[in-house]
Amino acid sequence: MSIDLKIPGTFNFRDFSEVNGTDGPSFKALQLVRGGFLSDVTDLGLATLAEYGIKTVIDLRSPNETATFPDRLLPQMRYLKIPVFDDDPTSSTMSDKEIKRLYADDDQFGYNRMLRSYRKMVIDPHAVAAYQDFFEAIITYAEDGGILFHCSAGKDRTGFCSYLLLAVLGVSEQVNMDFYLASNDASTDRIKWRLDQAKKDHLGRCFVQSVHDLVVVRRAYLEQAVSLINDQFGGIDAYVRDVVGLTESLIDSLKQVLIK
């Protein structure tokens, strides 16, 4: 499914029109784009984003992440900070030194950390408030031009926001999951680089496995969140209505600005 948008200095950039051609809704091309951080985007990459019509950038990262790795943007781009967490529990930006200390002796440490992170994405009050702000920002600014939203690696916080959005717009569970998993194909070079760096430290299999589990997406990660939504909140429709506060009127507005 992955159709990686080639934007120099970035990775995991994908247009929501990738899901078109299924039995669900058809998205307007380049109206909504997801990706990783823009700290390293080149001048050519910024020019490409402008050519794509990106007018609004929504940053889902924590305050510390945005301060340490600030986005590069064009002056005409609107920049909105909507942090899902106060920190980054997915460890996308965790240094290898920190990972060494925590993960070198347990090959399940990284995997289990990711499961806890996805649980937190469902139940953390700060995250839930961010999802409402995220949806409202799309409705407010989509008519001005294309919207790009991202976190650090564009796979977990971005992936979960994407999942919620596609679910409420009527995209099937299988297509939604495929779109989520496509982050791996769209991040091949970054994943390889992180694993190559980990292997150079010669800390053994447990360490490399934990790094791998931190830098990829897995079906089990998203299923952890979906199972929690189903078991504790009565399903995705009830979750977005009763927990996130997304009314039918707001859903209709999302369809109006995003769907052909």
C-alpha positions as CSV (number, residue, x, y, z in Angstrom):
1,M,0.0,0.0,0.0
2,S,2.8,2.4,0.8
3,I,3.5,5.2,-1.7
4,D,6.3,7.0,0.0
5,L,6.3,10.7,-1.0
6,K,9.9,11.6,-1.9
7,I,10.7,14.7,0.1
8,P,14.5,15.2,0.5
9,G,15.6,15.1,4.2
10,T,12.5,13.3,5.4
11,F,11.1,9.8,5.7
12,N,7.7,8.0,6.1
13,F,5.7,10.7,4.3
14,R,2.5,9.3,2.9
15,D,-0.7,10.8,1.4
16,F,-4.1,9.6,2.7
17,S,-5.2,9.1,-0.9
18,E,-3.2,5.8,-0.7
19,V,-6.3,4.2,0.7
20,N,-8.4,5.2,-2.3
21,G,-9.6,2.3,-4.5
22,T,-11.0,0.3,-1.6
23,D,-14.6,0.0,-0.6
24,G,-14.3,3.0,1.7
25,P,-14.1,6.7,1.1
26,S,-11.8,8.4,-1.4
27,F,-9.6,11.1,-0.1
28,K,-8.7,14.3,-1.9
29,A,-5.1,14.0,-3.2
30,L,-2.5,15.8,-1.0
31,Q,-5.2,17.2,1.3
32,L,-3.9,15.3,4.3
33,V,-0.3,14.0,4.6
34,R,1.4,12.2,7.4
35,G,5.1,11.8,8.1
36,G,8.1,12.1,10.4
37,F,9.8,15.2,11.9
38,L,11.0,18.0,9.7
39,S,14.2,18.8,11.5
40,D,16.4,17.6,8.7
41,V,14.3,18.5,5.7
42,T,16.3,20.1,3.0
43,D,15.6,23.3,1.1
44,L,14.5,21.1,-1.8
45,G,12.3,19.2,0.5
46,L,10.6,22.3,1.8
47,A,10.1,23.5,-1.8
48,T,8.5,20.1,-2.6
49,L,6.1,20.4,0.4
50,A,5.1,23.9,-0.9
51,E,4.6,22.4,-4.4
52,Y,2.3,19.8,-2.8
53,G,0.3,22.6,-1.4
54,I,1.1,22.0,2.3
55,K,-0.1,25.1,4.2
56,T,-0.5,23.7,7.8
57,V,1.9,21.6,9.8
58,I,0.6,19.8,13.0
59,D,3.3,18.6,15.3
60,L,2.3,15.8,17.7
61,R,5.6,15.6,19.5
62,S,6.3,16.5,23.1
63,P,7.6,20.0,24.1
64,N,11.1,18.5,24.7
65,E,11.2,16.9,21.3
66,T,10.1,20.1,19.5
67,A,12.7,22.1,21.4
68,T,15.5,19.6,20.8
69,F,14.7,18.9,17.2
70,P,12.7,21.9,15.8
71,D,10.9,21.6,12.5
72,R,12.3,23.5,9.5
73,L,9.3,25.3,7.9
74,L,8.6,27.9,5.3
75,P,7.4,31.3,6.5
76,Q,4.0,30.8,4.9
77,M,3.4,27.5,6.7
78,R,1.1,27.6,9.7
79,Y,2.6,25.6,12.6
80,L,0.4,24.0,15.3
81,K,1.8,22.1,18.3
82,I,-0.6,19.5,19.5
83,P,1.5,17.2,21.7
84,V,0.0,13.8,22.3
85,F,2.3,13.3,25.4
86,D,4.4,15.4,27.6
87,D,7.3,13.1,26.8
88,D,7.9,10.4,24.2
89,P,7.1,7.0,25.7
90,T,7.6,5.3,22.3
91,S,11.4,6.1,22.6
92,S,11.6,7.1,18.9
93,T,14.2,9.8,19.8
94,M,15.8,7.9,22.7
95,S,19.6,7.8,22.4
96,D,21.4,4.5,22.0
97,K,23.2,5.2,25.3
98,E,19.8,5.3,27.1
99,I,18.6,2.2,25.3
100,K,21.9,0.4,26.2
101,R,21.2,1.0,29.9
102,L,17.6,-0.3,29.7
103,Y,17.5,-2.9,27.0
104,A,20.8,-4.8,26.8
105,D,19.8,-7.6,29.1
106,D,16.1,-8.2,28.0
107,D,15.1,-8.9,24.4
108,Q,11.4,-8.2,25.3
109,F,12.0,-4.8,26.9
110,G,11.6,-2.7,23.8
111,Y,8.5,-4.7,22.7
112,N,6.9,-4.4,26.1
113,R,7.6,-0.7,26.2
114,M,5.8,-0.2,22.9
115,L,2.8,-2.1,24.2
116,R,2.6,0.2,27.2
117,S,3.0,3.2,25.0
118,Y,0.0,2.2,22.9
119,R,-2.1,1.6,26.0
120,K,-1.2,5.0,27.2
121,M,-2.3,6.5,23.8
122,V,-5.8,5.2,24.5
123,I,-6.3,6.2,28.1
124,D,-4.0,9.1,28.9
125,P,-6.2,12.2,29.4
126,H,-3.6,14.5,27.8
127,A,-3.6,12.3,24.7
128,V,-7.4,12.2,24.5
129,A,-7.6,16.0,24.6
130,A,-4.9,16.1,21.8
131,Y,-7.0,13.9,19.5
132,Q,-9.9,16.3,19.8
133,D,-7.6,19.3,19.0
134,F,-6.2,17.3,16.1
135,F,-9.6,16.7,14.5
136,E,-10.7,20.3,15.1
137,A,-7.5,21.6,13.5
138,I,-8.1,19.5,10.4
139,I,-11.7,20.9,10.1
140,T,-10.5,24.4,10.7
141,Y,-7.6,24.6,8.3
142,A,-8.2,22.0,5.5
143,E,-9.9,24.5,3.3
144,D,-6.8,26.7,3.4
145,G,-4.7,24.0,1.7
146,G,-2.9,20.7,2.5
147,I,-2.3,19.6,6.0
148,L,0.8,17.7,7.2
149,F,0.8,16.1,10.6
150,H,3.7,14.2,12.2
151,C,5.5,13.1,15.3
152,S,9.1,11.9,15.5
153,A,9.2,8.8,13.3
154,G,5.6,9.2,11.9
155,K,4.6,5.8,13.0
156,D,3.1,5.6,16.5
157,R,1.5,8.8,17.6
158,T,0.9,9.7,14.0
159,G,-0.1,6.1,13.3
160,F,-2.7,6.1,16.0
161,C,-4.2,9.5,15.0
162,S,-4.4,8.1,11.5
163,Y,-6.1,5.0,12.7
164,L,-8.8,7.0,14.6
165,L,-9.3,9.3,11.6
166,L,-9.7,6.5,9.1
167,A,-12.0,4.5,11.4
168,V,-14.4,7.3,11.9
169,L,-14.5,8.0,8.2
170,G,-15.5,4.5,7.4
171,V,-12.3,2.8,6.2
172,S,-12.3,-0.9,6.8
173,E,-10.3,-2.4,9.7
174,Q,-8.0,-4.3,7.2
175,V,-7.2,-1.3,5.1
176,N,-6.7,0.8,8.2
177,M,-4.2,-1.8,9.6
178,D,-2.4,-2.0,6.2
179,F,-2.0,1.8,6.2
180,Y,-0.6,1.6,9.7
181,L,1.9,-1.2,8.9
182,A,3.0,0.6,5.7
183,S,5.2,2.8,7.9
184,N,7.8,0.0,7.9
185,D,8.2,0.0,4.1
186,A,8.2,3.8,4.1
187,S,11.0,3.9,6.8
188,T,13.3,1.3,5.4
189,D,16.4,3.5,5.3
190,R,15.9,4.9,8.8
191,I,15.2,1.4,10.3
192,K,18.4,0.1,8.7
193,W,20.4,3.0,10.0
194,R,19.2,2.6,13.5
195,L,19.9,-1.2,13.5
196,D,23.4,-0.6,11.9
197,Q,24.2,1.8,14.7
198,A,23.0,-0.6,17.3
199,K,25.1,-3.5,16.0
200,K,28.2,-1.3,16.1
201,D,27.9,-1.2,19.9
202,H,28.4,-5.0,20.2
203,L,26.0,-5.3,23.1
204,G,24.4,-8.5,21.9
205,R,21.2,-9.8,20.5
206,C,18.9,-8.4,23.3
207,F,20.0,-4.9,22.6
208,V,19.6,-5.1,18.9
209,Q,16.2,-6.7,19.2
210,S,15.0,-4.0,21.6
211,V,16.2,-1.3,19.2
212,H,14.4,-3.1,16.3
213,D,11.1,-3.2,18.3
214,L,11.4,0.5,19.0
215,V,11.9,1.6,15.4
216,V,9.3,-0.5,13.6
217,V,5.5,-0.8,13.8
218,R,3.9,-4.2,14.6
219,R,0.4,-5.4,14.2
220,A,0.5,-6.3,17.9
221,Y,1.1,-2.7,18.9
222,L,-2.0,-1.3,17.2
223,E,-4.0,-4.4,18.3
224,Q,-3.1,-3.6,21.9
225,A,-4.8,-0.2,21.5
226,V,-7.8,-1.5,19.6
227,S,-8.4,-4.3,22.1
228,L,-8.4,-1.8,24.9
229,I,-10.8,0.5,23.0
230,N,-13.1,-2.5,22.4
231,D,-13.0,-4.0,25.9
232,Q,-13.1,-0.8,28.0
233,F,-15.0,1.7,25.8
234,G,-17.4,-0.4,23.7
235,G,-15.6,0.0,20.4
236,I,-14.2,2.7,18.2
237,D,-17.4,4.6,17.6
238,A,-18.2,4.9,21.3
239,Y,-14.6,5.8,22.0
240,V,-14.4,8.7,19.6
241,R,-17.9,9.9,20.6
242,D,-17.8,9.5,24.4
243,V,-14.1,9.8,25.2
244,V,-12.6,12.0,22.5
245,G,-15.8,14.0,22.1
246,L,-16.1,13.7,18.3
247,T,-19.8,14.5,17.5
248,E,-21.6,13.4,14.3
249,S,-21.5,17.0,13.2
250,L,-17.7,17.1,13.5
251,I,-17.4,13.8,11.6
252,D,-19.6,15.2,8.8
253,S,-17.2,18.2,8.7
254,L,-14.2,16.0,8.4
255,K,-15.8,14.2,5.5
256,Q,-16.6,17.5,3.8
257,V,-13.0,18.7,3.9
258,L,-11.2,15.4,3.3
259,I,-13.4,13.2,1.1
260,K,-14.0,13.7,-2.6
